[in-house]
């Protein structure tokens, strides 16, 4: 360090907001995963699929298990509000929340780009958010 200045430690506002959001999401996901795992193991909330059923069908692929047990796939577990009150579904939601971390961070970056009047960066980041939303929605599936 020279004259009290940091070398190589510069981060602009977008990077700081992105990092702050990523930190918040990461800590939230860790807490949600721990709660979901605790609820799953202790069965304080009922399970949509009993542990014995899963352990008795380890030999099946996920698709075959889903078909055999007639379970909803993809976003189907969110169709019923009562379905969300299962211990295993809360664990599943924490994994979904983790996979959406990039979406949350990019959305916060778009807001900063707009406030700084960086229109090209705003458009690029907004398009990234749109692509992630379309991919997560399952609208464009490859024949499945």
C-alpha positions in Angstrom: 0.0 0.0 0.0 1.2 3.4 -0.9 0.0 6.6 0.8 -2.8 4.8 2.5 -4.5 3.7 -0.7 -5.6 0.2 -1.4 -4.2 -1.4 -4.5 -6.5 -3.7 -6.4 -9.3 -3.4 -3.9 -11.6 -1.3 -5.9 -15.2 -2.5 -6.5 -17.9 -0.5 -8.1 -21.4 -0.1 -6.8 -22.9 -2.9 -8.9 -20.3 -5.4 -7.7 -20.9 -4.4 -4.0 -24.7 -4.8 -4.4 -24.3 -8.1 -6.3 -22.0 -9.4 -3.5 -24.3 -8.2 -0.7 -27.3 -9.9 -2.4 -25.3 -13.1 -2.9 -24.2 -13.1 0.8 -27.8 -12.6 1.9 -29.2 -15.4 -0.4 -26.4 -17.8 0.6 -27.0 -17.3 4.3 -30.8 -17.6 3.9 -30.4 -20.8 1.9 -28.2 -22.3 4.5 -30.8 -21.6 7.2 -33.6 -22.8 5.0 -31.8 -26.0 4.2 -31.0 -26.7 7.8 -34.7 -26.1 8.8 -35.9 -28.3 5.9 -33.5 -31.1 6.8 -34.5 -30.9 10.5 -38.2 -31.0 9.6 -37.6 -33.9 7.2 -35.7 -36.0 9.7 -37.9 -35.3 12.7 -41.1 -35.6 10.7 -42.6 -32.6 12.6 -44.3 -31.9 9.3 -45.8 -34.8 7.4 -43.8 -36.2 4.5 -45.3 -36.3 1.0 -43.3 -39.5 0.4 -42.4 -41.7 3.5 -38.7 -42.4 4.0 -39.4 -46.2 3.9 -40.9 -45.8 0.4 -37.9 -44.0 -0.9 -35.5 -46.4 0.7 -37.4 -49.4 -0.8 -37.2 -47.9 -4.3 -33.5 -46.9 -4.5 -33.1 -49.0 -7.6 -35.5 -46.8 -9.6 -34.5 -43.7 -11.5 -36.2 -40.4 -10.4 -38.5 -40.6 -13.4 -39.6 -44.1 -12.6 -40.1 -43.3 -8.9 -42.2 -40.3 -9.8 -44.4 -42.4 -12.1 -44.7 -45.2 -9.6 -45.7 -43.0 -6.7 -47.7 -40.6 -8.9 -45.8 -37.6 -7.6 -45.9 -34.1 -9.2 -42.8 -33.2 -11.1 -41.2 -29.9 -11.8 -43.2 -27.0 -10.5 -46.2 -29.3 -9.8 -45.5 -29.4 -6.1 -46.5 -25.7 -5.9 -50.0 -26.3 -7.3 -51.5 -26.9 -3.9 -50.8 -24.6 -0.9 -51.4 -27.6 1.4 -48.7 -29.5 -0.5 -46.1 -27.0 0.6 -46.6 -28.0 4.3 -44.5 -31.2 4.0 -41.1 -31.6 5.4 -39.5 -32.9 2.2 -41.1 -30.2 0.1 -39.5 -27.5 2.3 -36.1 -29.1 1.6 -36.9 -29.1 -2.1 -37.8 -25.4 -1.9 -34.5 -24.6 -0.3 -32.7 -26.2 -3.3 -34.9 -24.1 -5.7 -34.1 -21.0 -3.7 -30.4 -21.8 -4.0 -30.6 -22.2 -7.8 -32.3 -18.8 -8.0 -29.4 -17.0 -6.4 -28.1 -15.7 -9.7 -31.6 -14.4 -10.6 -31.8 -12.4 -7.4 -28.3 -11.0 -7.8 -28.8 -10.1 -11.4 -32.1 -8.4 -10.6 -30.4 -6.2 -8.0 -27.7 -5.4 -10.5 -30.3 -4.3 -13.1 -31.7 -1.9 -10.5 -28.3 -0.4 -9.9 -27.5 -0.1 -13.6 -30.8 1.7 -14.1 -30.1 4.1 -11.3 -26.7 4.8 -12.7 -28.3 5.3 -16.2 -26.1 2.6 -17.8 -28.7 1.6 -20.4 -26.7 -1.0 -22.3 -25.7 -2.8 -19.1 -29.3 -2.6 -17.9 -30.6 -4.2 -21.1 -28.0 -7.0 -21.0 -28.6 -7.8 -17.4 -32.4 -7.6 -17.9 -32.1 -10.0 -20.9 -30.1 -12.4 -18.7 -32.9 -12.3 -16.1 -35.5 -13.0 -18.8 -33.5 -16.0 -20.1 -33.2 -17.4 -16.6 -36.9 -17.0 -16.0 -37.9 -18.6 -19.3 -35.5 -21.5 -18.6 -36.8 -22.0 -15.1 -40.5 -21.9 -16.3 -40.1 -24.9 -18.5 -41.8 -23.2 -21.4 -39.2 -24.3 -23.9 -38.7 -28.0 -23.3 -37.0 -30.3 -25.8 -39.8 -32.7 -26.6 -40.4 -33.8 -23.0 
